[in-house]
Amino acid sequence: MSSTNKKGAKIRKALKSAARPLARIKGSGRNGFSPLPGEQPVVICRLQVLGCTDVLSKDSNGFSDPFVVVSILNTRHQTPVAKRTVNPVYAAKDATFDYPLYLSLADKLGVVEFIVWDKDLMSKDYLGEVSLPLEDWFVDRANGTDRAFAFDDPGNQPFSINLDSTRANTHATGSVKVKLGFVSPNPAIPVDFQEVFSELVKRSRPSLVSAPPRFRKNKTHGEYYFGASNDIVGIVMLEIHGADDLPRLKNMTRTGWDMDPFVVISFGKKVFRTRVIRHSLNPVWDEKLLFHVRRYETAFKVQLSILDWDKLSSNDHVGDASFDVGDLIEGAPQPDPNTGLYAAIGAEGHPMKEYKLPLATEKDVAWEARHKPVITVKAKYQPYAALRQQFWRQYIGQYDTDDTRAISHLELTSMLDSLGSTLSRSTVNSFFTRHGKDPRSDELTMDETIRCLETELNRPDSEKRRVDEEDSAPDTSISATPI
C-alpha cells in the first residue's frame, strides 16, 4: 500500500471513531500557560481567603497550623500560617490575591484550586482540597442565585466550600471561606464584567477539531489498584443519539447554507467529540462513551456543545446544553443498608435516563426565532462499588467448579492466588468463621464471599494481615484454577 493510501486510511479511521479524548502537546511552542507577547489581561480575578472551619487536627496537641494554597493556571499564592487552630482566620491584607486573566489562555481555565496544608517544622501535612469550576465562580448552586461580578460590589458576599480529599489516607473535614470577584486592570477604564465572564466561559470550552493529537511516552504502569479507597467513585455511560431542528448556517465562502454538525462533550478536564455528520439538520450519531467520576466531580455538569464543522475556517458554534451528574447519581442503584451489597444485575445493568435538551444559543442570532434545536442523549451512573461487586460475582463463578453457587476454602484460596492476594491464611479462614462455618468442610455463599472481600478492601492498610512466614510454607493442596 502506498504512503498516500495509508495516510488516507488513517484519516478515515480517525473520523469513524466514536469519541476521542484530545489534549495539547506538552513542550511545543511557547509556554502553555504564558500569554501572547505583549498581551494585556482582560480582567483581574481577585480572590480573598477569609478562613477555614473545622479542618483536620494533625498535631498531637489536637490542633493544626493550617495555611491555604490558591492556584489558577500556573499562578499560585498562599496565606500565612495560622498557629494552633482548626478554625483559622486570615487578615484581608495577607490573604487577598490578584490573578490576571488573558483571553489567549481562556481555553485552559478550568478551576480555582484550594489546598489546605498543616505546617510542620520540616514538612507539611495534607488537610484537604476543593476545586471551583469556572462556570461556578459567580453562581450559588445551593440557593440557585447569582453572585455579583465586581469584587467590591455589596452583592458579592463570601461563601464557603466543603473540603474534600484525593488521598486515600486522609479524610478531609471542614470548609474554606472565600470571596471571589473581578477588578478592572485599568481603574480608569470601565469593564463589563458579565460580558468578560461570558467570553471566558465560551472560550474555555475547547474546540477539539483544532486541537493537536495526543502523544504520550511509553511508561511502565504500576500494579492496578483495586481498593475501595480509590478516588474514582463511579462511571458515567453516555450515549449521544442525535439532534433535531438545527439551523442552516452560511459557509465560509458565503456561497450557500449548510450544516455539518458534531458534538463536543466535556466533563471537568475530560473532553470528547463525535464524528462529523455532513449536510444534516437532524443528525444521528448513535455514539457511546464512558468516563470516570472522581469524588470532587460529583457536583459537576456534563457540557454538550454542537458545532458546525468548517473545512476552511474555525468551526461555528450552534448551541450548548448540559445536565448534572448529581441527577444520575441520585437515580443510581443503592446498596442494601444491612449487607452493603448491590443487587445482582444482568449484562445491561439498570436502564439509562433519556435527556432531550434544548440548545442554549447566543443572543440575537438570526435563526433563533425560526429554530428550536434539541439534542437527545442517554446516560446512567454506575457506582464503582457496584461494578466491583459485579466483577466479584463473575470471577467467583469461574472458581465454583461444582456449580453449587457456593465456594469452598480451596476454591477461594485458588481464586485469591490468581489475583496475587497477600491475605494471610488466618484472614481467609476468618471469612468462614465469621459466618459460623468450618473452613475445612463448609462453603460460603456468593453473597457471603463478596461481603468478606468488600470488608477487606475497605479495611485500612494498617489493619490488614499479610502473608507471614507460616503462610509462606509449602502448600500441598491441589489447585482449583479452572482450565
N, C-alpha and C positions, 0 to 999 in steps of 0.2 A: 504493500500500500504506500502510495506517495505521501510525502510530508504534508502536502496540501489537503489530501483526503483525511489524513489522521487528524489534522487540526480541525477540519470541518466536523468530524465525528465527535471530537471532544466538545465542541461548541454545542452541537445538538444534544449531547448527553447532559450538559450543564443546564440547558433550557428545560429539559424534561424533569429535572429534579423537583421533588415536591416542596421542599423548604430547605433553605441553605443558610446557616449562620455565617456571617462575614465579619471581618474586622480589618482595621488598618494595619499596614506593615509597620512593625516596630523598627525604629532606627533609620527610616528612609526620609530624605529631605530634611526640612527644618525640624526643630524640636516639636513634638506633637502637642505640647502644652504651651507653646510660645505664640504670641500674637504675630500678625504680619508686621514687617518692619515699618515703623512709623505710625502704626495704628493706635488710635486713641480709644480708651474704654467707652463703651456706650452708656454704662451706668456703673455706679459703685454699690455693691451689696454690703451693707453694714450689719454686723451680727454681734449681739451682746449676749454673753453668758451670765445670767444672774446668779445661778447656783444650782445645787443638786439636792435631792431629798432621798433619804433612806438608802444610800448606797451601801455596798458590802463593807463590812469591817474586816480588814485583813491583818491588822496588828494585834498583838497579844493583849493590848490594853482595851480591846473592844472597839477601837476606832480605826480610822484610816487617815491618811494625809492626801486627800484627793486633789487632782487637777484635771482639766479638760483640754483635750487637743481638738481643734476645729479645722477641718480641711475642705477646701473647694478646689477641684482640679489638683494642681501641684503646689498650691499656696496653703501653708499651714501656720496656724498660730496656737498658742496655748495660754491658759490662765495661770495666775500664780498658784502656788501650793497652799491649800488651807490645812492648818495643823490640827491634829487630834479631833476629828469630827466626821460624822457621816451625813451631815446636812450643811455642806459648805455654802458660803455666800461670798460672791466676788464683787469688788467695787467696780463701778462702771468704767472708771479711768484705767483700770488694769485688765478688763475683760471685754472690751469693745474693739472689734477688728473690722478693717475695711478690705474688701476683696474686689478689685477691678474686674469687670466682665467685658469680654470682647466678642463682637459678632462672629469673628473668624473662628472662635473656639466654642460657639454655641452648640455645635453638634456633639461636643464632648461633655457638656454639662449634664451630669447625672444626678448627683445627690450632694447635700451637705452632710459631712460625716462628723459625728461627735464621738470621741473615745475618752472614757474616764479611766484614769490611772491612779494608783496609790503610790506615792513617792516614798522610796526607801533610801537608805544611806548610799548604797552602791547600785541599786537597781530600781525597778518599778514593777508593780503588780497590776494585772488587768482586772478592772472592775465591771466593765460593760461598755456597750456602744449602741448607737442608733443612727440611722440614715434617714434624711428627709429629702424625698424626691423633689425635683424642680417644680413639678406641677402642683405640689402641696405646699409650696412656700407661703402662699397667701390664702390658703383655704383651711378652715376648721372643719375637718371631716366629721368629727363627733357631733357638732351642733349644726352642720350644714350651712355655715355662714362664711363670709369672706372677710379677710383682714385688709386693712388699708396698706397701700403700697409704700408710701413715704415713711421713712423711719421715724420722723418727728411728728407724724400725724397722730392726733389724740386717739384715733380709732385703731391705731396699731398697738395692740396690747401684747405683753409677754404671754407665752404659752409653754406648757410642759409636755415632754415626750418621754414615754416609758423606755427605760434601758433594756436592751436585750444582750444576749451573749452568742458569739460564734465559736466559742471554745468549750469543748466537752467538759473540762474540769472546772468551769466557772458558771455558776447560776446567778445571773445578774439580777439585782433588785433596784428599786427606786426609779427616779426620773431626773431629767435635766431640764431646767427652765431657761428659755432663751427668748430673745426678741430679734426679729429679722425685718429689714426694710431696705428701700433704695434711697440713695443720695445722688444728686447730680454731680458729675465730675467737675463741672464748672458752675459754681453757685450763681454766676451772672446769667447763665443760660437755662431757662426752664426746660424741663424734660417731662414728656407724657409717660409716666412710669407704667401705666397699664398697657400702652402700646408697645413699649420696650419689652415688657414681660411676655406679651403675646408673641412677639417676634422671636424671643429667646426660646420659648416653648416650641414654636413651629420649627425652628432650625435644629432643635435638639433631637428631633425625630429623624434619624438618618435615612437618606435615600440609598438603598443598597445597590441599585444598578450602577452607581458611580463609584462604589467602594471597591478597592482593590481586593484580590483574593487573599485568603489567609495562608500564611506559611508558618509552619512550626518545625522546630528542630526535633529530631528523634531523641527521645529521652527515655530512661528506664523508669517504669512506673512501679511504685511501691505496692505492697500487698493490699489487696482490696479490703476495705474496712466495712464490716457488716454490722457494726454495733448499733445499739439504739440511740447512742448519743450523737449520731451523725447530724450535722447541721441541716441536712435536707429533710423536710417534714412531709413531703409528698410530691406527686407528679400530676401535672395538668395535661390531659389529652385533648387536643383541639382539632376540629375538622373545619376547614374553610370550604363551604359549599359553593356559594356564588353571590352575585349581586343583581339587583333589578333597577331599571329606570335610570341608568347612568346617562349623563348628557353627552352630546356631541361637542367636542372642542376643536378649535381651529388648529390645523397642523402648523409646523414650523414655517413652511413656505407660504402660508396664508392662501393656499390654492384650494382648500376644501376642509371638510369637517370629518372627524374620525374619533375613535376611542379604542385604545389598545391597553386595557386595564391590567394591573397587577396589584397585589396586596402586600404591604409591609406590616409584619406583626412584631411588636416589641413588648418585652416584659422585663423590667429592671434593666440590666445590661445585656440581656439576650435579645437578639434581633434575627428574624427570619423573613423570607419572602416567597411568594408563589411565582409560578411561571407567568409569562405574559400571554393573554388571550387576544389575538389580533382581531380587530374590526368587530367588536361586540359591545352592545349596550346592556346586555343581560348575560354576562359571562358566568360560566360554571367551571370552577377549578377542581372541586372534589379532592382536595389535598389534605393530608393529615400530618400533624407534627406533635411532639410532646416536649415538655421542658420541666426541669426540677423547680420546686418552690422551696426556698430557704426560709428559715424561721422569721427573719426580719422582712420577708417579702409577702407575708400573708395578707397585708393590708394594701398591696399594690394593685394596680389595674393592668389588664391586658389591653394594649393600644393597637387599634387596627386603622391603617391608613390606605386608601385606594389612590393610586397614581396612574396617570395616563403616560405610557411609555412613548418617548420620542427619540428617534434614532439620531437626530442631528443636534438636539438641544437638551437642556435639563428637562426632567420629567415634570408634567403638570400635576399639581395637587388637586384632587377631586373632592375629598372629604375624609373625615375621621369619625371613628366610633370607638367605644370602649366598654368594658364590663369589669366588675370587681371579682377578683379571685376569691374574696371572702364569701360571696354568694355560693360559689361552687363548694367551698369548704363546709359551709353550713348544711348543704344537701348531700354531703358525702356519707358513706356508711359509718356507723358508730360502733365501737366495741361493746360487748356485753359488760355491764357495770360490775358484775360479780367475778367473771373469769378474765376479763380483759381481751377476750378473743373476738375477732371479727367473724361473721357468718361466712361459711364456705360459699364461694360464688363460682359460676361457670366461667368459661373462657372469655366471654364477652363482658363480664362484670356488670355493675349497675348501669342503667341507661344514661345516655348523655342528655344534657339540657340544651334545648334549641334557643338561640337568640336571633331575633330579626331586628337589627339595629339600624335606625335611621342615621344617615351620614350627616355630621355637622360640617357645614361649609363656611367659607369665608363670607363676610357680609358683602352685599351689593354685587354678587356675581350675576352675570347676565341671565343665566338659565335657572336661577333659584326658584322663581315662581312657577316655572313650567315642569320641573322635575323634582321628584321626591325619592332620591336614591336610597336603597336599603341593602345592607349586607347581611347574609344569613350564615351563621356559624353554629356548630355544636361543640359542647365542651363538658368535661367532667374532671373531678379531682379524685385521685386515689391516695389515701394516706400511706406513707412509707411503711408504717407498721402493718397495714393490711396487705400490702404487696409482699412484705417479708413473710407473713404468716401463710400467704398463698404459696410462696416458694416452699415453705416447710412442708405443707400438705403434699405437694407434688414430689418433693425429694424423699420424704419419709415413705411414700407409696412405693418408690423404687426398691426400697430395702425391706418391704413387707413381703418376704419371699413365699410365705404360705397364704397370702391373700386373706388374712383374718381381720384386716383393718386395725391391727394392734401390732406392737413391736416389742421384741424380746431384748434382753440385755445384750446378747450377741449381735443382733441386728442393729441396735442403737450404737454400740461401740464401733461397728464397722462403718456406719454412716458418718459418725463423728471423725473417725480416722481419715475418711475420704475428703473431709473438709479441712484437714490439718489442725484439728482441735487439740488444745493443750489442757483440757479439763482433766482434773485428777480423777483417779478411779473412785475415790470416796464421793466425789461430786456426782459422778454418773450413777453410783449406787443410790445416792440420795433422791434421784429422780423417782425411784420406785418406793423407797421407804416413806417419803412424804405423802404418798397416796396409800399407805398401808399395805404395800406389796413387797414380795420377796424378789430381789434381783435375780436369784438363781432359778426361779421356777415360774414367776408371773410375767405378764406382759402389760405394757402401757397402752392405753387407747391413744388414738392420734391426737385428740384434744389435750390429754394429759401430757403427752410428749411436747406439744407446742407450748403449753403453759410453762413447762420447766425450761425449755430453751429460751423463751422470752424473758423469764425471770433472770437467767444467767446473763443475757445480753444487757439487761437494764441494771445489773449489779455493778457498782463502782469497781474499777480495776483493783483497788486495794483490798477488796473483799473476795476476789476470785481466787480459788485454789488451783494452782498449776500442777503439771505433772512433776512428781518428786522422784527420788531415787528408787523408791519401792515400785512406783508405777512404771519406771523405765526398764524393769526386769523383763526378761523374755516372756512372751505370752504364747502359751501352747494352743490357744483356741484357734479354730479354723476361721477363715474369712467368709463373711456373708455378703461380700460385694457382688451385686448381680452381674451376670455375664450376658 
